[in-house]
Amino acid sequence: MIIGIPKEIKNNENRVGMTPMGVMQLVKQGHTVYVQQTAGENSGFSDAEYVAAGAQLLPSISDVYAKADMIVKVKEPIEPEYALIRQGQVVFTYFHFAADEELTHAMLKSGAVCIAYETVERADHSLPLLVPMSEVAGRMAVQEGATYLKKIHGGKGVLMGGVPGVKPAKVLILGGGRVGRNAAYMAAGMGADVTIADVSLDCLRHLDTILPANVKTLYASEAQIRKELPDVDLVIGSVLIPGDKTPHLITRDMLSLMQPGTVLVDVAIDQGGCFETSLPTTHSDPVYILDGIVHYAVANIPGAVSRTSTFALTNATQPYTVALADKGWKRACKEDSALLKGLNMALGKVTYEAVAHCYDLEFTPAEVMVV
């Protein structure tokens, strides 16, 4: 198979779809890999490293799309890429269709085979290709929250760990999944007073046994969330419903419950956000203030630590990439139920039910497309 690795063009997206080591494995197995020139430079990988791994370089993104049977990248295609994607071409990346109707219709029109990292799901309901970036995003959410708690950035002027005689910052984390857990570890390590909330009692029991002593668990009812908000300093939203829009756990009226300078970090913004007032932001313009509350809603948080993120992502995606290249998308999905769940669209049909539901589109079971 011919695999293409384009340079990411989303705002400040510094990751790349594959490391040179990943390229080397595919080339050794007889596949051809084209990499766009300078695609890896913002993750610390030179063109020479890709060539040494067996890749062939191409000068432009259009060249890569034109030659490749399968595109492997990090973030969803954006408008300049839509016309480059063709019927039957496999695109393996994060899509988050439920948060982007324009992208959804563009990919349907293209007739591409869209396999979304974020919905590849094992029988135990784990999301192996979302995990590494969730780990990064959860830890970074706390770092970014600490930054914007500074008065110079519009925050309250609160230090996460406090000092002797002064209480630490109070942090509320909504969602006890991979993002929330990593955020809790990071915030606790900084000395904050941390509460993590979820609606699953089994999840809360597990968290209670593994998290540090300065992390408390809370059942995430609306009443309990409202009760926490008046004296919270930082709220991290980390709720995920695979492939579907995220529910709004903090509504516009709840902003009035918080003190000015409180910081909201919405890690769920890729799936629409779990704060009603969240709007996607970028690394170049990461925050805005609404009703005195600082909102951070960068849609590609791990892109800021691109080298760490690219290694972590390739480690997770590589077995699936190899399977798709070796077997073709139909056979690979047919033989791996986790990969089959990643199939969101194929040849102009929506094959992921939550996406079809979001936009009232006809749903075709993925199983039908791989026979």
N, C-alpha and C positions, 0 to 999 in steps of 0.2 A: 504493500500500500504506500501511497505518497502522503506524507504527513507534513502539514505546514504550521509553523510557529510564527505568527505575526507579532509585531511590536504593539503593545497596548497603547491605545490613544485616548482612553478616558482620562479626565482631569487628574493629574498627579498620580496616575496608576503606574507604579514603578516595578511591579512584579513582571515576570515573564512566564509563559505557559509551561516551560520545561527547562530543566538544567542541562548542561552539557552531558552529564552522566546519564540522564534519561535518554538523550539523543543517541548516545553510544550504544545503549541496550537495543534500541529499535534498529539501528543500522546493522548491528551484529546479527540480528534476526532477519536480515534481508530486506528491510524497508528503506525507502528513500525519505530523507527528512530535509525540508527546506526551511531555513530560518531567515527572517528579515534582518538585514544589516542593522546593527546596534540594538536589536531587540532585547538583549540581556544586559546592556551596559548599566542600567539603573539598578540592577540586582547584583552587580559586581562580576558579570560574566562577559568576557570579551568575545568579539567575533572569532579571534584566533582559537579560543577554547572550543567553540562550536565546530569549527573546521577540523580541529584535531580529533574531535569526537566522531567525525564522519559526516557532518551536515554540509549542505550546500547553501551558500548565501545568495539571497536575492535582494535587489535594491529597494523595492517598494512593497507596500502592503497589498496592492492590487496584484502584483506578481505572485505573491504567496497564495492568495485566494484562488488565482487562476490555475495554478498548478496542482493544488492539494486535493486529494480525495477526502481528507479529514483535517479539520482545523482544530488545534489544541491551544486554548488560550486561558486567560484568567477571568476576565470580566465579560459581561454580555456585550454583543456587538452594539455599537451606537450608530447613529444615522449615516455617517459617511461610509460605513461598512455594509449597509443593507444591500446595496446594488451589487456588491462583490460576491454575495453568497448565492449559490446556484442550486437548482433542483437536484436532490439526491446527495448533496454534499453533507458530510457529517460535521457538525460543530459541537465540540465537547468543551463545556465551560460552565461557569455560573451564569444562569439566566434570570432567575427570580421573576418569571413572567407575571405572577399575580400582582406585582407592583408596577407593571409597565405595559399598558394596553397598546401603545404605539409599537413597541418591540414585538409584542405578541402577534399583531396583524402583519408586521413586516416579515417575520419568520414564516408565518403561514403562507404568505404570498410567495416567498422564495422557494417553497417546496423542500427546504432543507430538512435533514434529520437532526433534531435538536436534543442532545442528551445533557441534562442539567446535573452538574455536580451535587447541587443541594438536595436533590430528591433521590439520589442513589441510596437505597435503604435495604439493610439486611433484615433477615427474618426476626431478629431480636429488636427491630425498630431503631437500631443505631444508624447513624448517617456518616459513614466513613470518610466521605470527601468534604463534609462540612466541618468535621471535628477539628482538623488542624487550624483552619482559619478562625473557628470559634474560640479556640484556645488563645490564639494571638489577639483576637478582637476583645475578648474578655479582659485580658491583662492590660491591653492598651486603653480600654475604656476608663480604667481607674487612673492611669497615668494622665490621660487627657482631661479627665474630670478634675484631677488635682491641679493641673495647669490653669484651668478656667475658674477654679475657686479663688484664684489670686485676684485681688482687688484691681490690679492693673488690666485684667481681662474681663472685668465686669462682675466678678464673683464677690462673695462675702468677705474675702480676705481671711479665709480659714485654712490652717495647716492641717493636713490629713491626720497626722499622728499627735497633734497637740504638743504641749510641753508640760513639765511638772507644774502643777497648779492651774493648768488650763485644759479643759476637756478636748479630746480629739474630735475630728469631723464625724458627723453622723451620716452613714451611707446606707441607702436602701436599694437593694437589688431585686428587681422584679423578674422572676424566672429562675428556676434552679437547675437548668440544663447545663450544657458544657460551657457556654459563655458565662452564665451566672456564677457557676462554681469557680471558674478561673478568676473572675472579677472579685469574688469573695476572698480567695486566697491572696490576691494582690493587695486588696484594701486592708485585709487583716494584717498582712506583713508590713504595711505602712503604719500600722498602729491605730487605724480608724475603729470607730464603733459601728459594727456592720450588722445589718439585718437582711436576710435573704428570704424572699417570699415566693410561694408557689401554691398551686391548687391541689397538688398531689401529696397526700399524707405519706405515702410510701417514699416519695422523693425527699420530703422534709425529714423523715426518720433517718434516711441514708445520709443526708447532708449533716444532720446533727452528730453523726458518729465520725465523720471524716474531716470536718472543718475545724479550724482553730477555736479556742475557747472564747475569743472576742467576736465570734459570729453567732448570732441568734437566728432562729428560724421562725417564720410567721406564715400562717395560712392567708392566702392572698385574696381575701374578700374585699369588695369595694369599701366597706365600712372600716376595715382594718387599715387599708391603704390611706384613706382620708385621715385617719387618726394619726398616722405616722408623719404626714406631710408638714405640719406646722413647724416642726423643729429639725427637719432633715436638711442636710447641706448638699448632698449629691444623690441623685437618683439615676440608676443605670437600668435601662429597659432591655431585657434579653429574652423576651418571649418568642417562641417559634412554633408555628403550625406548618409542618413540611408542605411546601408547594402552595400554600394558601396565604391570604392576607392575615396580618397580625391584628388581633383585637386591640382596641384602645383602652388601656388600663388607667391612663390619666387623661381626663377630659379637660376641655378648655376652662370650665368653671373651677377645676381643682387648682389651677395656677394661683388663684386668689388665696388659697390656704397656705401657700409657701411664702417664706420671707424673700424679699428682693435679693438677688444675687445667688439664689439657689441654682444649681447646675443640673440640667437633664442631659444625659448621654443616651441616645437612642441607637443601640446596636442593631435593632430590628428594622432599621429604615429600609434595607434592601427588600423587605417584604411588606412595605407600607408604613412601618413604624408602629410602636405601641403607645405613643403619646399623640393625642388628637392634633396637637399644634406642631407636630414635627414636619419639617420640609427638608428634602435632601440638601445637604451642603457638601462642600469639597475641601480638600486639604488646603487649598489656597484661600478659601474663605469659609472657615469651619463652623463659625457660630453666628447666631443672631439672638437678640434679646426681645422677648415678647412679654408684656405685662410684668417687666422686671426680672423675668426668669431667663437664664442663659440656656440656650438650646444648642447642643452639639449633635449633628446628625449626618456625619460623613458616611457616605455609602460604601466606601472601600477603605475602612480603617487599616487593615493589615498592609495596604500598599505603602504606608509610611515606613515600615520596617521590611523592605522588599526582599532583602537577601535571606533573612530568617524565614519569611513567608514563602518564598519560592522553593527553598529546600523542603520545607514542611509540606507544601502542596504537592510537589512532584513525588515525594515519598508516598503519598496517599493515592494519587491519581495513576501512577505509573502502571500498576498491574492491570487496571481497567483499560488504559490506553493500549497496552500491549495486546490485550485480548481483542479489542476492537480492530487493531491493525492485523493481527494474525488471522482472525476468523471472519471479519466483516461485521457490520453492525447487527444484521439480523441474527446470525448464528450466535454472536457473543451475547446479545440480549436474551435470546431464547434459552441459552445454557446457564445464564446467571440471573436469578430472580432479582438480585439487588440492582444490577445494571438495567434490567427491564424497567424497574421503577424510575430510573433516571430518564427514560424515554418520554419526553414531554410533547414532542411533535414529530411527525414523519410524513413527508411527501404531501404536505398540505392538510394534514389531519391532526387534531389535538388528541393526544394520547394520555394526558394526565388529567384526571377528573376534576381536581380542584381548579386548574387553570380554565377548563371549559366552563365550570360553574361561575367563575369570576366575571366572565364576559358573555355569558349566555351563548356559548358556542357549542356546536355539535361535538359530542365526545365519542371517540373510537377507542376501545380497549387496546392497550399496547400489544397484547397477545395476538390480536388480529393482524397486526402489521409485520409480525416476525415469522409467520407461517411459511 
